[in-house]
């Protein structure tokens, strides 16, 4: 099966943020946009992101932020020419324009009534967004969140539950029943409990903690009554002896229950550790040098927090705590693993590394066949200077 390699050949931007009009031609490999501060380098990348994902690189869906402040009636337009596998061209344009209404009797007062968004593919207006998406998905060979495979920082701005679901889906989850069968001891302690909660581990953690707390309270309460009976003068000795005997029997049963529940808690903790050991083995096969933290737990306190974030490559550092260059390199490694496992297309990878990466680092540490478009790197690569369109 051929994996589509998508290249952005030309980009034309009009009235997008501080860019009045700009047309850029890209090379197939790696391009850098450079120029003075506030000239619009990052906004070129933001325009590509908006065109493909409908959102900014930071994940914002506020389209009003894309219009120029000095031209509120202007039509925001981003138009791109793509090629697929060095042939099969496609021109995709998206336009955004606000609709304002002038108040009767006062031409200086206007009211925002809404906005229109137009989708144009190969010169043909596509009335519905969903129809445009269908055509784009068919051309690119992908039906999913484009940000996931074009933005290296997607793993930082995405919902961890979404990322976790994707990671486990690609790596393959670990079946509870099969794992228990591999450990008869664990199976004997917690299989029935897991079945009762439908395999919901966090719920079982909470249930065991609640049952253990109740059993310990029952032991304490029984002891309080026994202590009271020992000093109660109005209760006949025979009755007192019988009641104390019954309470001690109940207390012994609760003590036995506490012991069994604590054994189940330990078994569950071991089961969770084993499950995530196996899961991490699967993840390592899928994502290679990128490691993920998937769970934080404190079983004895009954807490269970599911999380998902990658570690910076080669470090035990959370993705969000890494440097910009580390996040870009790790994020692209995640993208490549997603594409490799899911047979996803090579779409242009875009990021604004803010001078954190020099060209040599991009050339040696970023491993991808996809087109790379970045900003602020001023040597070695195909360079595009915003404003003058000078190419070196």
Secondary structure by P-SEA (a helix, b strand, c coil): cccbbbbbcbbbbcccccccbbbbbbcccbbbbbbcccccaaaaaaaaaaaccccccccccccccccccccccbbbbbbbbbbccccbbbbbbbbbbbbbbbccccccbbbbccbbbbbbccccccccaaaaaaaaaaaacccccccccccccccccccaaaaaaaaaaaabbbbaaaaaaacaaaaaccaaaaaaaccaaaaaaaaaaaaaaaaaaaaaaaaaaaaaaaacccccaaaaaaaaaaaaaaaaaaaaaaaaaaaaaaaaaaaaaaaaaaaaaaaaaaccccccccccccccccbbbbbbbbcccccccccccccaaaaaaaaaaaaaaaaaaacccccbbbbcccccccccccccccccccbbbbcccccccccccccccccc
